[in-house]
Each structure stands twice: as structure tokens, then as C-alpha cells.
Amino acid sequence: MRRRHEPAEGILEPGETTVVVLEGVVAGFTRWSGLGGVAGIVVALTVPRVLNLGFVVGAVAIVAVLMGVFALVYFAAGRPLAARNEPPLQSPYLTLQLTDRRVILMDRSLGTDEPTLVEASSINDISTVRYGAAGPLVPQRLAFVVRGTERRQFEFPRSESVQEFVDYFE
């Protein structure tokens, strides 16, 4: 069972209640993360063999390579994707909180305990809500328009209840 939390608890207005909280990434990051993960595993398992390392040193090398690949994907692909996102974010990781009054977008930067508020829009300003179901190699996708002109697109793992978000606007 997923833990339920309200990251924007301090941001909520009096009497405002949370409908759904979604944790996801900016559009496109899932693909880079998946490719980086596969490449990282292949390289990490190859390094100890090629360098003929012992068990303990090989295990440390595997962990170091995986961490290095994660950092490479995060900084080389994730941060630039987040910066180009609309609105711009510091990190590819985000939290989207739907309340009975607003849609709150928060940036979940690495190393911070609490997400940072990026945008809060009235639900009356949200239109054209689109849902893309997850496929074998594709995450759930959510797109909507804010104030008639500002398009937002995000990706979410299968465990997130994106359909709840979409159903609220139907």
C-alpha cells in the first residue's frame, strides 16, 4: 500500500482538501532514465570482469558505476529536460497535488526534504485534460492546459493514480 501524504500541507488554504497526490517526472525523462539504467547495468556488470576484480572490489565497482550512470543521466538529461519544461524546474522529479480548489506543482529536487512550490493554479483555469495509459515500455502520461495557453505534460509510474486526477475534471 502506498503511503498517503500531503506535501503541500503548509500551502493549503483553510478548508482546502487534497483529492490526489501524484509523484512523477517531466516528459521525456522516463525514456532517458530507462536507457541509462540498461546501459548502466551492462557497464557495471562488465567492469569487474574486464578489470579482473575480486568479489568485494567488484561489488564496490558495480555500485560506483551504477551511481555514476545515475548521476550522468540526472545531470546530462534530467536537469536540461527540467529546465526546458514549462514551467521550468530544477529537477526532473515533481509532485502534482490536486485539491478541491487548485492544482499545485512542486519540484522534488534531490537532497531536499520538502518539495518546492513552483505553481498553483485554480481548477477553473485547467482545461483540456488528457490521459495517456501506460504501455509495456511507456509510462502513464498526463497533459493539461492552464489559463487556455500554457501546456503542461508529465509522466507517472503505473503505481500512481493518474486516472483519479483525470476523472476529477470530467
C-alpha positions as CSV (number, residue, x, y, z in Angstrom):
1,M,0.0,0.0,0.0
2,R,1.3,3.4,-0.9
3,R,1.8,5.9,1.8
4,R,-0.5,8.8,1.5
5,H,0.9,12.2,2.3
6,E,0.2,15.8,1.6
7,P,3.5,17.5,0.6
8,A,1.8,20.9,0.3
9,E,0.1,20.7,3.7
10,G,1.6,24.1,4.6
11,I,0.5,25.6,1.3
12,L,-3.2,24.5,1.6
13,E,-5.7,27.2,2.2
14,P,-8.1,26.8,5.2
15,G,-10.8,24.3,4.3
16,E,-9.0,23.1,1.2
17,T,-8.7,19.3,0.9
18,T,-6.5,17.1,-1.2
19,V,-8.1,14.9,-3.9
20,V,-4.9,13.1,-5.2
21,V,-1.2,13.5,-5.0
22,L,0.9,12.2,-7.9
23,E,4.7,11.8,-8.0
24,G,6.3,11.8,-11.4
25,V,8.8,13.3,-13.8
26,V,9.0,15.8,-16.6
27,A,8.0,14.5,-20.0
28,G,10.8,12.5,-21.7
29,F,12.8,11.7,-18.6
30,T,11.5,8.2,-18.3
31,R,13.0,7.2,-21.6
32,W,16.4,8.6,-20.7
33,S,16.3,7.0,-17.3
34,G,15.3,3.6,-18.8
35,L,18.1,3.8,-21.4
36,G,20.6,4.9,-18.8
37,G,19.6,2.2,-16.4
38,V,20.0,-0.6,-19.0
39,A,23.4,0.8,-20.2
40,G,24.5,1.3,-16.6
41,I,23.7,-2.3,-15.6
42,V,25.6,-3.7,-18.7
43,V,28.6,-1.5,-18.0
44,A,28.5,-2.1,-14.2
45,L,28.5,-5.9,-14.7
46,T,31.2,-5.7,-17.4
47,V,33.7,-3.6,-15.4
48,P,34.7,-6.3,-12.8
49,R,35.2,-8.9,-15.5
50,V,37.3,-6.7,-17.7
51,L,39.4,-5.5,-14.9
52,N,39.5,-8.9,-13.2
53,L,38.5,-7.6,-9.9
54,G,37.9,-9.6,-6.7
55,F,34.4,-10.1,-5.3
56,V,34.4,-7.2,-2.8
57,V,36.2,-4.7,-5.1
58,G,34.0,-5.9,-8.0
59,A,30.9,-5.2,-5.9
60,V,32.1,-1.8,-5.0
61,A,32.9,-1.1,-8.7
62,I,29.4,-2.2,-9.7
63,V,27.8,0.2,-7.1
64,A,30.1,3.0,-8.2
65,V,29.3,2.6,-11.9
66,L,25.6,2.5,-11.2
67,M,25.8,5.6,-9.1
68,G,27.9,7.3,-11.8
69,V,25.4,6.4,-14.5
70,F,22.5,7.7,-12.4
71,A,24.3,11.0,-11.8
72,L,25.2,11.2,-15.6
73,V,21.5,10.7,-16.6
74,Y,20.3,13.1,-13.9
75,F,22.7,15.9,-14.8
76,A,23.1,15.3,-18.6
77,A,19.4,14.6,-19.4
78,G,17.2,15.2,-16.4
79,R,18.2,18.7,-15.4
80,P,18.2,20.1,-19.0
81,L,14.7,18.5,-19.6
82,A,13.5,20.1,-16.3
83,A,14.9,23.5,-17.3
84,R,13.1,23.3,-20.7
85,N,9.9,22.2,-19.0
86,E,7.0,24.6,-18.7
87,P,7.2,25.9,-16.0
88,P,11.0,25.4,-15.6
89,L,12.0,23.1,-12.8
90,Q,15.4,22.5,-11.0
91,S,14.9,18.7,-11.1
92,P,13.1,16.2,-13.4
93,Y,11.2,14.9,-10.3
94,L,7.9,16.5,-9.4
95,T,4.8,16.3,-7.2
96,L,1.4,17.2,-8.6
97,Q,-1.2,17.8,-6.0
98,L,-4.9,18.2,-6.9
99,T,-7.0,19.8,-4.3
100,D,-10.7,20.7,-4.4
101,R,-9.7,24.2,-5.4
102,R,-6.2,24.1,-7.1
103,V,-3.6,22.1,-8.9
104,I,-0.3,22.5,-7.1
105,L,3.0,21.7,-8.9
106,M,6.1,21.2,-6.7
107,D,9.7,20.5,-7.6
108,R,11.3,17.5,-5.8
109,S,15.0,18.3,-6.1
110,L,17.5,15.7,-4.9
111,G,18.8,16.3,-1.4
112,T,15.8,18.3,-0.2
113,D,13.3,17.1,2.3
114,E,10.3,19.2,1.2
115,P,9.2,19.8,-2.3
116,T,9.4,23.4,-3.5
117,L,6.3,25.2,-4.8
118,V,6.6,26.0,-8.5
119,E,3.0,26.8,-9.5
120,A,-0.5,26.8,-8.0
121,S,-3.4,27.2,-10.5
122,S,-7.1,27.3,-9.8
123,I,-9.0,24.3,-11.0
124,N,-11.2,26.7,-13.0
125,D,-8.0,27.6,-15.0
126,I,-7.4,24.0,-16.0
127,S,-8.7,22.7,-19.4
128,T,-8.1,20.0,-22.0
129,V,-7.0,17.3,-19.5
130,R,-5.6,14.4,-21.5
131,Y,-4.5,11.0,-20.1
132,G,-2.2,8.5,-21.8
133,A,-2.4,5.0,-20.4
134,A,0.8,3.1,-19.6
135,G,2.1,0.6,-22.2
136,P,4.7,-2.1,-22.0
137,L,7.5,0.5,-22.3
138,V,5.6,3.7,-21.8
139,P,4.6,5.4,-18.5
140,Q,1.3,7.0,-17.8
141,R,1.1,10.4,-19.3
142,L,-0.9,13.4,-18.2
143,A,-1.3,16.7,-20.1
144,F,-3.4,19.7,-19.4
145,V,-3.7,23.4,-20.3
146,V,-3.5,26.2,-17.8
147,R,-5.3,29.5,-18.5
148,G,-6.0,28.4,-22.0
149,T,-2.5,28.7,-23.4
150,E,0.1,27.1,-21.1
151,R,0.5,23.4,-21.8
152,R,1.7,21.1,-19.0
153,Q,3.0,17.5,-19.7
154,F,4.2,14.9,-17.1
155,E,4.9,11.2,-16.9
156,F,4.0,8.9,-13.9
157,P,4.7,5.3,-13.0
158,R,2.0,2.7,-13.1
159,S,1.5,2.9,-9.3
160,E,0.3,6.5,-9.4
161,S,-3.5,7.1,-9.6
162,V,-3.4,9.5,-12.6
163,Q,-6.9,8.4,-13.7
164,E,-8.2,9.9,-10.4
165,F,-6.8,13.3,-11.5
166,V,-8.4,13.0,-14.9
167,D,-11.8,11.8,-13.5
168,Y,-12.0,14.9,-11.3
169,F,-12.2,17.1,-14.4
170,E,-14.8,15.0,-16.3
